[in-house]
Amino acid sequence: MAMSKYKIFRKDYESLKDYQLAYGKVYRETNRQQMNNRQKELRKNNPEKLKAYNKKAYNKNREKILFYNREFYKANKEEVQAKNRAYLEANKERIYAHNKRYKEKNAEKIKADHKKYRENNRGVFRAIQAKRRAINLQATPAWVNLEAIKEIYVQCPKGYHVDHIVPLQGKNVCGFHVENNLQYLKTEENIRKGNR
């Protein structure tokens, strides 16, 4: 019987697949540095080929990758955030320069994307605007349920506004920016109502 270099023998495994997995593992552990050097060299000499390969692999496994990334983030949230903060801090100037170049080069695309996002998420933007106004008016108490308010804005039917029943800036009394002080009013009706 031929001697195995890594002391892994086919006879010790039930299936060929188990043998191949065990052999591969030992091979990788034994030759890790050599394999890493070979990979670095290949990446350095074939950047376009590697980019095309990675893009194809990502597109093929996109859902799996996104799922894995979400789960990993959930399980390691603090660690990931700390690592990201450290990276941002260490590369502030480089990131700023890159973002500036990207914005200048893709100004029209960014503008179109933002417009499309706003159109598809009107409720979210209305909630943000109302919250900003309310905070400026100091009308949002600490105990408010911001998620409930956001949901009211998101669910607002087309042709309606979310209105404060008791105005935030009334003549005699000022209302709070809370979920039970909000109602849907037809656009014309809300404009007619004004600050009453």
C-alpha positions in Angstrom: 0.0 0.0 0.0 1.3 3.4 -1.0 2.3 5.7 2.0 0.2 8.9 2.3 2.2 12.0 2.7 -0.3 13.4 5.2 -1.1 10.1 6.9 -4.7 10.2 5.6 -5.7 6.8 4.1 -8.8 5.9 2.0 -9.4 2.7 3.9 -10.1 4.7 7.1 -13.2 6.5 5.6 -16.6 5.1 4.6 -17.0 7.2 1.5 -14.7 8.8 -1.0 -16.2 12.2 -0.2 -15.3 11.9 3.5 -11.7 10.9 2.5 -11.4 13.9 0.1 -12.7 16.3 2.7 -10.3 15.0 5.4 -7.3 15.1 3.0 -8.2 18.6 1.8 -8.4 19.9 5.3 -5.0 18.4 6.3 -3.5 19.7 3.0 -4.8 23.2 3.6 -3.5 23.3 7.2 -0.1 22.0 6.2 0.3 24.3 3.1 -1.6 27.4 4.4 1.2 29.9 3.9 2.1 28.6 0.4 -1.6 28.7 -0.6 -2.0 32.2 0.7 1.0 33.4 -1.2 -0.3 31.7 -4.4 -3.7 33.4 -4.0 -2.1 36.8 -3.4 0.0 36.4 -6.5 -3.1 35.4 -8.6 -5.1 38.3 -7.3 -2.3 40.7 -8.0 -1.7 39.5 -11.6 -5.4 39.0 -12.6 -7.5 41.8 -11.1 -10.0 41.9 -13.9 -10.5 38.1 -14.0 -10.9 38.1 -10.2 -13.4 41.0 -10.3 -15.5 39.2 -13.0 -15.4 35.9 -11.0 -16.4 37.6 -7.8 -19.3 39.4 -9.5 -20.6 36.2 -11.0 -20.3 34.3 -7.7 -22.1 37.1 -5.9 -24.9 37.2 -8.4 -25.3 33.5 -8.3 -25.4 33.4 -4.4 -26.8 36.8 -3.7 -29.7 35.7 -1.4 -27.5 33.3 0.6 -24.8 36.0 1.0 -27.3 38.6 2.1 -29.0 36.2 4.6 -25.6 35.2 6.0 -24.5 38.9 6.4 -27.8 39.8 8.2 -27.5 36.8 10.6 -23.8 37.5 11.2 -24.6 41.2 11.9 -27.4 40.3 14.3 -25.1 37.9 16.2 -22.1 40.3 16.3 -23.7 43.7 16.3 -21.4 45.5 18.8 -18.2 43.9 17.4 -19.1 44.8 13.8 -20.1 48.4 14.8 -16.8 48.8 16.8 -14.8 47.5 13.8 -16.6 49.8 11.4 -16.1 52.9 13.7 -12.4 52.1 14.0 -12.1 51.7 10.2 -13.9 55.0 9.6 -11.7 56.8 12.1 -8.5 55.4 10.6 -9.5 56.2 7.0 -11.5 59.4 7.4 -9.7 61.4 4.7 -9.6 58.6 2.2 -13.3 57.8 2.6 -14.2 61.5 2.4 -12.2 61.9 -0.9 -13.7 58.8 -2.4 -17.3 59.9 -1.5 -16.7 63.3 -2.9 -15.4 61.9 -6.2 -18.3 59.5 -6.4 -20.9 62.2 -5.8 -19.3 64.5 -8.5 -19.1 61.7 -11.0 -22.6 60.3 -10.4 -24.6 63.5 -9.4 -27.5 62.8 -11.8 -27.8 59.2 -10.8 -27.8 60.0 -7.1 -30.4 62.7 -7.7 -32.7 60.3 -9.6 -32.2 57.5 -7.0 -33.1 59.9 -4.1 -36.2 61.1 -6.0 -37.3 57.6 -6.7 -36.8 56.6 -3.1 -38.7 59.6 -1.8 -41.6 58.7 -4.2 -41.7 55.1 -3.0 -41.4 56.0 0.7 -43.5 59.2 1.0 -44.9 58.1 4.4 -41.5 57.7 5.8 -40.4 61.1 4.6 -43.6 62.7 5.9 -43.0 61.1 9.3 -39.4 62.5 9.3 -40.5 66.0 8.4 -43.3 66.0 11.0 -40.9 64.7 13.7 -38.4 67.4 12.8 -41.1 70.1 13.0 -42.4 68.7 16.3 -39.0 68.5 17.9 -38.4 72.1 16.8 -41.6 73.0 18.6 -40.8 70.8 21.5 -44.0 69.0 21.1 -42.8 65.5 21.2 -42.9 64.1 24.8 -40.3 61.5 25.9 -42.9 58.8 26.3 -44.2 59.0 22.7 -44.4 55.9 20.6 -42.4 57.0 17.5 -42.9 53.7 15.7 -46.7 54.1 16.0 -46.4 57.7 14.6 -44.2 56.4 11.7 -46.8 53.7 10.9 -49.6 56.3 10.7 -47.5 58.3 8.2 -46.6 55.2 6.2 -50.3 54.1 6.0 -51.6 57.5 5.0 -53.9 57.1 1.9 -53.1 58.9 -1.3 -54.8 62.3 -1.5 -54.8 62.7 2.3 -52.5 64.4 4.8 -51.7 63.4 8.4 -53.1 66.2 10.5 -52.7 67.1 14.2 -56.2 67.2 15.8 -55.0 69.7 18.3 -52.5 71.9 16.4 -48.9 72.0 17.6 -49.1 75.8 17.4 -52.6 76.6 18.4 -53.8 80.1 19.5 -55.1 79.0 22.9 -53.6 75.5 23.3 -50.8 73.5 21.8 -51.1 69.8 21.1 -48.5 67.1 21.4 -46.9 65.2 18.4 -48.3 61.8 19.6 -50.2 59.0 17.8 -53.6 59.8 19.4 -53.4 63.5 18.2 -53.1 62.4 14.6 -55.8 61.9 11.9 -56.1 61.6 8.2 -57.7 64.6 6.4 -58.2 65.1 2.7 -55.5 67.4 1.3 -58.0 70.3 0.5 -59.6 70.0 3.9 -56.3 70.1 5.7 -55.1 73.1 3.7 -58.5 74.8 4.4 -58.3 74.0 8.1 -54.8 75.6 8.5 -53.6 75.9 12.0 -57.0 75.3 13.7 
